[in-house]
Amino acid sequence: MKTYFISDVHLGLQVADPAARERRFADFLLSLPEDTDAVYLLGDIWDFWYEYRDVVPKGYVRVFSALQQLMDRGVDVYFFTGNHDIWAYSYFEELGMKRLVQPYVVEIAGKKFCLGHGDGLGGAPLGYRIIRSIFHCRPLQVMFSTLHPWFAYRLGNAWSRHSRLSHNEEYVFKGEEEPLYRFASDFERSHQVDHFIFGHYHTEVDMELPGGARLHILKDWMHGSPYICFDGESVYSA
């Protein structure tokens, strides 16, 4: 049975061709083989997602249909929120997906995986920590929900697009200097983990940690269809 890991599709981001990216993602989900057991969505699948109590963003019909067809086949779909789709409250669970919180450890076919989006693990610059705490602050989320959706979504999408364009160059992962590397190195000392899989950095990483585990980071979907698959014996990426 195969398990797939996907991150940083950024559906709705007006960069490259967003409509083509959505079709590509939906087609990928529908193409997963019959022996697929589970799909893990590791965050930032949506570029900006905010749920009001009775309102969710329009569109993404292809993607939701594909996810629903997977779940109807018996495939388990798990999701983490990233730093762009933090404000997912209950709609995904209503569709049948299962929410997870990083760092999440799961055993699959005898191998231990530590999963998450990756943001904030091991520490982060002060500015990012402040923004992250604001985004996760429940009273501020309630205040934001009082904004009319017409304004709220234009504000959210504009911020998200500006954030992406200001980091347009591919990130160069600094290896042992990275907070995420330090987190994984420390974590494997106290937990038996074979593979760490994260997103967030928009770059592909596959490196061995001091304790023998492997650290994998998934690239984004702006110009490709990256994923990691575990087939019960080996982990490989595409």
N, C-alpha and C positions, 0 to 999 in steps of 0.2 A: 504494500500500500504506500502511496506517495503522499508527501506533505510539502506544500508550497508556501514560500514566504515572499511577500511583496511589500514595498514601501514607496512613499513619495511619488504617487501618480499625479498629485496636484490637479485634480479635476476642477475645471472652471478657470484656471489661471490663463489669462490672456497673453500667453507667450507661446511662440511656435504656432502650432495649429491645435487649439483646444478641442475642437470637434473631432479631428482625426485621432487625437490622443484618447478621447473617450471611447471612440469606436474600437481602437486598438486594444484598450483594456477590456472592454466587454467581450470582444472576439477571443482574447486570450483566456478569459474565464470560461467561456463556452467551449474552448478547445481542450480543456484539461481532460486527461484520459479517465476511463471508467474506474481505474484502480486508485483514484485520488481519494484520500481519506480526510484530509483537512487542509484548509487555507488560512494562513495567518496574515492579516493586514496590519502592518507595523506602524501605521500612523501617517498623517499627511496624505491620505488617499484623496481627500478633498482639500483644495487650496484655502477655502474659507467656508466654514460650516457653522451656522448658528440656528439652534432650534428655539422657537417660541413654544409656549405650552400647546398651542393649537395650530401652529404653522411651521412647516419645514421648507427648505429651499426647493424651488421648482427645478425641473429638468432631471438629468441623469437617469432617464427611464431605461436606457440600454443597460447601464451598469446594475441597477437594482433588479432588473429582469434576469440578468445573467446570474447574479448572486442568489436570487430566489430559485432559479433552476438548479443551481448547484446544491442548495440546501434540500430541495425536493428530491434530489438524487441520494440524499443521505450524507452529503459532505458537510462536515462541521466547518463553520466560518467564524473565526475569532478576530477581534479587532482591538487595537490600542489607539488611543487618541494621540495625535502628534501636537506640535506647537501651532499648527494651522487649523486643526479641526478639534480643538479642545472642547468646544461647546456642543458636543453630542451628548444628549441627556438620556433619551429613552427610545428614540425612533428606531435605531439600528437593532436594539433588543426586540422591539415589537416585530421586526421583520424576521427574527430568528437568529440573528448573530449573537455571539457571546463576547462580552467586554472583559478585557484583561488589563491589569495594571503592571507597569514595569517597575523593577525587573522581575520577570515572571519565569520560573523554572518549571519545565515539563519534561517528562521522560517519554520518548517515542522510540519504540522498537529497541529498547535497551540502551539508547543514547540520551544523555542529558543536554537539554538546550536551555540557555538563558536568553530571553527575548525582550524586546521593547523598542520604542522609537529611538531612544538614545540621547535625547536632549536632557541636559541637566545631570546626567549620571557622571559621577566623579568630579562634579563642580563645574562652574561656568563663570565667565566674566561678570562683574558686578552689574553692568547695564542689562545684560540678558537675564540675570536673576531677578532684577527689579521688574522687568517686563513680564517675565514668567509668573511672578507672584501676583501681579495685577491681573493677568489673564485668568488665573486660577482662583481669584478672590470671589467668593460667592456673593457678597453684598454688591460688588461692582458688576457682576454678571446680571444680577436682578435689576440694577439701575440701567444697564445697557438694554435690557429687554423692554424697558419703557419707551425706547426710541421707536419711531415708526419704521417698519421693515424697509420702506423705500429709501430712507436715509441710512439706516443701519447697514444695509447690504452694500450700498455705494461706499460708505466709509470703510467697511471691512475689506471689500475687494480692492479698494484703492491702496489701503495699507499693505495688503498682502502682495499686490503687484509691485509696489515700490520696494518692499523687502526683497523680493526675488530679483528684481533688476539691479538692486544695489549689491547683490552677491552673484552676479552673472557669470563670473569666471569659476571654473571648476576648482573646488576646494582641494588643497594638497594636505592629505592626512600626515601628521607629523610623528606618527608611530609612538614611541615610548613617552613623548612629551605630551600626548593628548590626554585630557581628563578621562575620556572613555576607555582608553587603553589602561590607564591606572586603575579605573574602577574594575575592569574585567580581571586584571592581574590580581588585585586584592580579593575579589569575589571568589576566584577559583581556589584560593588558599583555604577558604572555609566551606566551600561547596564543591561537590564533585560535578563538574560541568565539562562536556566534550566540545560544545560549540556555542559561541555567543553570536547572535544575529541581531543587527540593528539597522536603522536607516538614518535619516536626518542630515547626514553630511554631504549627500549628493555626489558621492564618489565611491568607487569600488575598492574594497579592501578585503584581503584574505591573508592573514598573517598568524603565525604561531605565537602563543603566549608563553611566559616562562614555565608554567606548570604543564604545558603540553596541549592545552585546549587551543582551539582556533577562534580568532576574532574575524567575523564577516560583517561587512557593511555594504548595503545595497545602494546602487546608483539610482538616480531618479529616472522618471519616464519621459522626460522632455523630448528626447531624440531616440529612444529605444524602448525595449520591453524587458527590462532586467528582472530576474527572479532567482531565487535559490530553491532547490528541490532536494529533499531527503527521500531516498527510495528504499529505506530500511537498512541499507548497508553503507552507502556513501552520500556525502553532501556535495552537490555540484551547482554551479551557477551558469546563467545564460543571459 
